[in-house]
Amino acid sequence: MADKNEILAGLAEIVNEETGLETEEVQSEKSFTEDLDIDSISMMTIVVNAEEKFDVKIPDEEVKNLATVGDAVDFIANAKG
């Protein structure tokens, strides 16, 4: 089972591939939309890639609740549990 640091690192790689943001910029307290300037289309791509990478299902209705990178890390960690 991946720990939260591994999930954060994996998410940072996914965000980097989708947006070109440096992986160091993807931190738990950062907001996807406000801090990282990720739009809804990029967010859906990130979600799909995260589902594949971490072998979890993130329902569409949950995506709107994932405001920060930390929210997504927590969701993935709990979904894998």
N, CA, C and O of each residue as an XYZ file, in Angstrom:
324
protein
N       0.842     -1.193      0.000
C       0.000      0.000      0.000
C       0.884      1.252      0.000
O       1.820      1.354      0.793
N       0.596      2.161     -0.853
C       1.379      3.393     -0.964
C       1.097      4.293      0.234
O      -0.050      4.441      0.658
N       2.167      4.895      0.779
C       1.927      5.864      1.845
C       1.661      7.239      1.224
O       1.771      7.418      0.011
N       1.312      8.193      2.070
C       0.890      9.493      1.547
C       2.017     10.208      0.806
O       1.757     10.928     -0.158
N       3.263     10.022      1.240
C       4.377     10.656      0.539
C       4.527     10.082     -0.864
O       4.806     10.815     -1.813
N       4.339      8.765     -0.996
C       4.410      8.131     -2.321
C       3.263      8.601     -3.203
O       3.451      8.849     -4.394
N       2.073      8.724     -2.619
C       0.908      9.207     -3.376
C       1.149     10.647     -3.833
O       0.879     10.989     -4.984
N       1.657     11.486     -2.930
C       1.945     12.882     -3.280
C       2.961     12.944     -4.417
O       2.794     13.716     -5.362
N       4.011     12.135     -4.327
C       5.031     12.130     -5.382
C       4.429     11.665     -6.706
O       4.733     12.229     -7.757
N       3.585     10.647     -6.658
C       2.941     10.150     -7.870
C       2.005     11.181     -8.478
O       1.972     11.361     -9.695
N       1.243     11.859     -7.620
C       0.346     12.912     -8.103
C       1.145     14.053     -8.711
O       0.749     14.611     -9.734
N       2.254     14.401     -8.098
C       3.097     15.479     -8.617
C       3.589     15.138    -10.020
O       3.642     16.005    -10.893
N       3.948     13.869    -10.232
C       4.381     13.437    -11.568
C       3.243     13.569    -12.578
O       3.452     14.033    -13.699
N       2.052     13.164    -12.180
C       0.888     13.249    -13.064
C       0.593     14.708    -13.412
O       0.358     15.040    -14.574
N       0.609     15.580    -12.396
C       0.354     17.006    -12.628
C       1.433     17.581    -13.538
O       1.130     18.374    -14.430
N       2.674     17.194    -13.326
C       3.775     17.660    -14.164
C       3.571     17.253    -15.614
O       3.772     18.060    -16.522
N       3.171     16.002    -15.837
C       2.949     15.521    -17.205
C       1.806     16.281    -17.876
O       1.872     16.581    -19.068
N       0.765     16.591    -17.115
C      -0.423     17.239    -17.679
C      -0.215     18.744    -17.880
O      -0.680     19.306    -18.871
N       0.481     19.396    -16.945
C       0.521     20.857    -16.945
C       1.906     21.439    -17.169
O       2.036     22.610    -17.523
N       2.939     20.638    -16.967
C       4.295     21.163    -17.064
C       4.777     21.817    -15.785
O       5.905     22.307    -15.731
N       3.934     21.835    -14.740
C       4.367     22.389    -13.455
C       5.478     21.531    -12.875
O       5.463     20.309    -13.025
N       6.437     22.157    -12.215
C       7.503     21.401    -11.557
C       6.903     20.570    -10.428
O       5.994     21.020     -9.731
N       7.419     19.352    -10.253
C       6.869     18.465     -9.218
C       7.007     19.072     -7.818
O       6.182     18.801     -6.946
N       8.051     19.897     -7.594
C       8.221     20.508     -6.264
C       7.096     21.483     -5.935
O       6.837     21.764     -4.765
N       6.430     21.997     -6.962
C       5.338     22.947     -6.731
C       4.061     22.256     -6.261
O       3.176     22.906     -5.704
N       3.956     20.960     -6.475
C       2.748     20.213     -6.119
C       2.891     19.755     -4.670
O       3.504     18.728     -4.378
N       2.303     20.555     -3.767
C       2.389     20.283     -2.333
C       0.995     20.155     -1.753
O       0.024     20.686     -2.292
N       0.918     19.431     -0.631
C      -0.385     19.092     -0.040
C      -1.302     20.283      0.175
O      -2.509     20.182     -0.046
N      -0.747     21.411      0.603
C      -1.602     22.550      0.942
C      -2.033     23.346     -0.287
O      -2.852     24.256     -0.161
N      -1.512     23.035     -1.456
C      -1.821     23.812     -2.659
C      -3.202     23.450     -3.210
O      -3.590     22.283     -3.265
N      -3.920     24.489     -3.612
C      -5.208     24.308     -4.272
C      -4.962     24.015     -5.752
O      -4.150     24.677     -6.398
N      -5.667     23.022     -6.277
C      -5.511     22.697     -7.703
C      -5.843     23.900     -8.587
O      -5.113     24.206     -9.530
N      -6.952     24.582     -8.276
C      -7.392     25.666     -9.157
C      -6.709     26.989     -8.842
O      -6.240     27.671     -9.753
N      -6.646     27.361     -7.568
C      -6.136     28.686     -7.214
C      -4.613     28.761     -7.246
O      -4.054     29.710     -7.795
N      -3.937     27.771     -6.664
C      -2.473     27.818     -6.572
C      -1.785     27.243     -7.807
O      -0.779     27.774     -8.276
N      -2.342     26.150     -8.325
C      -1.684     25.459     -9.437
C      -2.300     25.805    -10.789
O      -1.789     25.400    -11.833
N      -3.409     26.561    -10.762
C      -4.056     27.044    -11.985
C      -4.447     25.905    -12.930
O      -4.233     25.980    -14.140
N      -5.020     24.857    -12.353
C      -5.439     23.694    -13.135
C      -6.927     23.841    -13.457
O      -7.749     24.021    -12.559
N      -7.266     23.762    -14.757
C      -8.671     23.897    -15.140
C      -9.385     22.545    -15.040
O      -8.766     21.515    -14.774
N     -10.699     22.575    -15.259
C     -11.495     21.361    -15.052
C     -11.132     20.247    -16.032
O     -11.200     19.069    -15.682
N     -10.753     20.606    -17.237
C     -10.384     19.580    -18.221
C      -9.086     18.900    -17.800
O      -8.989     17.673    -17.825
N      -8.092     19.691    -17.416
C      -6.839     19.108    -16.941
C      -7.068     18.290    -15.676
O      -6.451     17.243    -15.482
N      -7.958     18.776    -14.818
C      -8.246     18.058    -13.576
C      -8.820     16.678    -13.874
O      -8.455     15.698    -13.223
N      -9.712     16.596    -14.851
C     -10.286     15.286    -15.190
C      -9.196     14.343    -15.721
O      -9.204     13.152    -15.411
N      -8.271     14.868    -16.511
C      -7.170     14.044    -17.002
C      -6.305     13.569    -15.839
O      -5.894     12.410    -15.794
N      -6.035     14.469    -14.906
C      -5.239     14.111    -13.727
C      -5.953     13.026    -12.930
O      -5.319     12.073    -12.479
N      -7.264     13.160    -12.752
C      -8.046     12.163    -12.011
C      -7.959     10.794    -12.701
O      -7.707      9.783    -12.046
N      -8.168     10.766    -14.021
C      -8.117      9.494    -14.757
C      -6.728      8.855    -14.619
O      -6.610      7.652    -14.387
N      -5.687      9.669    -14.764
C      -4.326      9.146    -14.638
C      -4.036      8.661    -13.223
O      -3.345      7.660    -13.034
N      -4.568      9.376    -12.223
C      -4.384      8.960    -10.830
C      -5.111      7.643    -10.564
O      -4.596      6.775     -9.858
N      -6.313      7.499    -11.134
C      -7.053      6.243    -10.967
C      -6.239      5.074    -11.505
O      -6.159      4.020    -10.875
N      -5.632      5.272    -12.683
C      -4.839      4.208    -13.277
C      -3.579      3.938    -12.468
O      -3.247      2.783    -12.202
N      -2.881      4.987    -12.079
C      -1.608      4.852    -11.367
C      -1.786      4.169    -10.013
O      -0.998      3.301     -9.636
N      -2.835      4.573     -9.283
C      -3.022      4.088     -7.910
C      -4.078      2.987     -7.799
O      -4.350      2.496     -6.703
N      -4.669      2.600     -8.923
C      -5.676      1.544     -8.945
C      -6.828      1.842     -7.984
O      -7.212      1.003     -7.169
N      -7.365      3.052     -8.099
C      -8.521      3.456     -7.297
C      -9.576      4.033     -8.233
O      -9.289      4.348     -9.389
N     -10.801      4.169     -7.724
C     -11.882      4.810     -8.468
C     -12.220      6.111     -7.764
O     -12.521      6.122     -6.570
N     -12.169      7.207     -8.508
C     -12.541      8.504     -7.955
C     -13.822      8.935     -8.665
O     -13.776      9.406     -9.801
N     -14.971      8.773     -7.994
C     -16.250      9.117     -8.641
C     -16.294     10.600     -9.026
O     -15.732     11.454     -8.340
N     -16.971     10.878    -10.130
C     -17.072     12.258    -10.619
C     -17.581     13.212     -9.542
O     -17.125     14.351     -9.446
N     -18.535     12.736     -8.727
C     -19.098     13.632     -7.714
C     -18.100     13.919     -6.590
O     -18.277     14.880     -5.841
N     -17.056     13.100     -6.464
C     -16.017     13.349     -5.460
C     -14.985     14.355     -5.947
O     -14.354     15.031     -5.134
N     -14.803     14.466     -7.258
C     -13.740     15.315     -7.803
C     -13.884     16.750     -7.320
O     -12.886     17.403     -7.015
N     -15.119     17.250     -7.248
C     -15.324     18.634     -6.816
C     -14.914     18.842     -5.358
O     -14.678     19.977     -4.943
N     -14.828     17.769     -4.581
C     -14.414     17.865     -3.184
C     -12.894     17.864     -3.032
O     -12.378     18.133     -1.947
N     -12.183     17.566     -4.103
C     -10.728     17.496     -4.043
C     -10.155     18.875     -4.399
O      -9.617     19.076     -5.488
N     -10.282     19.799     -3.475
C      -9.859     21.181     -3.737
C      -8.344     21.321     -3.689
O      -7.753     22.046     -4.488
N      -7.722     20.621     -2.743
C      -6.273     20.735     -2.603
C      -5.599     19.423     -2.965
O      -6.237     18.373     -3.052
N      -4.309     19.511     -3.172
C      -3.524     18.306     -3.447
C      -3.650     17.344     -2.263
O      -3.744     16.132     -2.451
N      -3.652     17.887     -1.052
C      -3.803     17.046      0.142
C      -5.119     16.302      0.176
O      -5.177     15.150      0.606
N      -6.197     16.970     -0.283
C      -7.505     16.297     -0.358
C      -7.416     15.068     -1.254
O      -7.940     14.005     -0.919
N      -6.750     15.219     -2.393
C      -6.625     14.117     -3.342
C      -5.758     13.000     -2.757
O      -6.074     11.820     -2.910
N      -4.672     13.372     -2.092
C      -3.793     12.377     -1.461
C      -4.585     11.573     -0.424
O      -4.515     10.345     -0.397
N      -5.341     12.281      0.430
C      -6.145     11.618      1.457
C      -7.182     10.698      0.835
O      -7.368      9.570      1.291
N      -7.858     11.174     -0.204
C      -8.896     10.368     -0.855
C      -8.282      9.077     -1.401
O      -8.819      7.991     -1.187
N      -7.166      9.200     -2.100
C      -6.519      8.026     -2.699
C      -6.039      7.078     -1.610
O      -6.208      5.865     -1.732
N      -5.447      7.606     -0.553
C      -4.965      6.763      0.554
C      -6.116      5.986      1.180
O      -5.986      4.796      1.468
N      -7.256      6.669      1.390
C      -8.418      6.013      1.992
C      -9.063      5.025      1.028
O      -9.558      3.981      1.453
N      -9.062      5.340     -0.259
C      -9.675      4.459     -1.246
C      -8.875      3.167     -1.397
O      -9.437      2.121     -1.721
N      -7.580      3.239     -1.166
C      -6.738      2.052     -1.272
C      -6.843      1.176     -0.035
O      -6.566     -0.022     -0.079
N      -7.256      1.807      1.094
C      -7.301      1.114      2.378
C      -8.216     -0.040      2.321
O      -8.382     -0.746      3.316
